[in-house]
Amino acid sequence: MTELRDTPFMVDWIEKNIINSKGEEDMILIGFVSPSPNRIIKMNDDTVFMRQLSNSVNFNH
């Protein structure tokens, strides 16, 4: 039997200075998450996914 467990993942963050739609200086935060092949990922809403090639498979538990 396979036991599901929370899997931590690394997020790389970049802050980017921009001009917003009002013409004001603003900043956005961009997060980059690498794909997690062969790992089971549990989301905050308890949905579980596994990445297989270019597809994400949803597991109900």
C-alpha positions as CSV (number, residue, x, y, z in Angstrom):
1,M,0.0,0.0,0.0
2,T,1.3,3.5,-0.9
3,E,1.0,6.1,1.8
4,L,0.2,9.7,0.6
5,R,2.2,12.4,2.3
6,D,2.7,16.1,1.8
7,T,5.5,16.9,-0.6
8,P,7.3,20.2,-0.2
9,F,8.4,21.9,-3.4
10,M,10.7,24.8,-4.1
11,V,9.4,28.1,-5.4
12,D,11.7,30.6,-7.0
13,W,10.4,34.2,-6.6
14,I,11.1,37.2,-8.7
15,E,10.0,40.8,-8.0
16,K,9.4,42.8,-11.1
17,N,8.9,46.6,-11.2
18,I,6.1,47.6,-13.7
19,I,3.9,50.4,-14.7
20,N,0.3,49.4,-14.0
21,S,-2.8,50.2,-16.0
22,K,-3.3,53.5,-14.1
23,G,0.2,54.6,-15.2
24,E,1.6,54.2,-11.7
25,E,4.8,52.5,-10.6
26,D,3.9,49.1,-9.2
27,M,5.5,45.7,-8.5
28,I,4.4,42.1,-9.3
29,L,5.6,38.9,-7.6
30,I,6.3,36.0,-10.0
31,G,6.6,32.5,-8.6
32,F,8.3,29.7,-10.6
33,V,7.6,26.1,-9.6
34,S,9.5,23.3,-11.4
35,P,7.6,20.3,-12.6
36,S,7.5,17.4,-10.2
37,P,7.8,14.2,-12.3
38,N,7.2,10.9,-10.4
39,R,6.1,12.8,-7.3
40,I,2.6,13.0,-5.8
41,I,1.5,16.6,-4.9
42,K,-1.2,17.3,-2.4
43,M,-2.9,20.7,-2.9
44,N,-4.3,22.9,-0.1
45,D,-7.9,21.7,-0.9
46,D,-6.7,18.0,-0.4
47,T,-6.7,17.3,-4.2
48,V,-3.8,15.0,-5.2
49,F,-2.0,15.1,-8.5
50,M,0.9,13.2,-10.1
51,R,2.7,14.5,-13.2
52,Q,3.1,11.9,-16.0
53,L,5.0,13.2,-19.1
54,S,2.9,16.2,-20.2
55,N,-0.2,15.3,-18.2
56,S,-1.4,15.8,-14.7
57,V,-3.3,12.9,-13.2
58,N,-5.8,13.6,-10.5
59,F,-6.2,11.1,-7.7
60,N,-9.2,11.1,-5.4
61,H,-8.6,9.9,-1.9
